[in-house]
Amino acid sequence: MLFNLYSALPIPLAKKIKEGSQLADKLTTIVMQPLEFAYLHVYERINGVYVYQKTFRLN
């Protein structure tokens, strides 16, 4: 399953995100696109860790 992290930055904040961390709380599969978010970083959950996969530009 893939998880989305919306960001204003073109590079991901972390390549791997540990489950239960503050950054993991920001991962969402709900598409909400406020104007301040220009990029979508996609993570895949592998063995309890979210691993960065790809970045998409919004707009």
Secondary structure, 3 states (H helix, E strand, C coil): CEEEEEECCCCCCCCEEECCCHHHHCCECCCCCCCCCCEEEEEEEECCEEEEEEEEECC
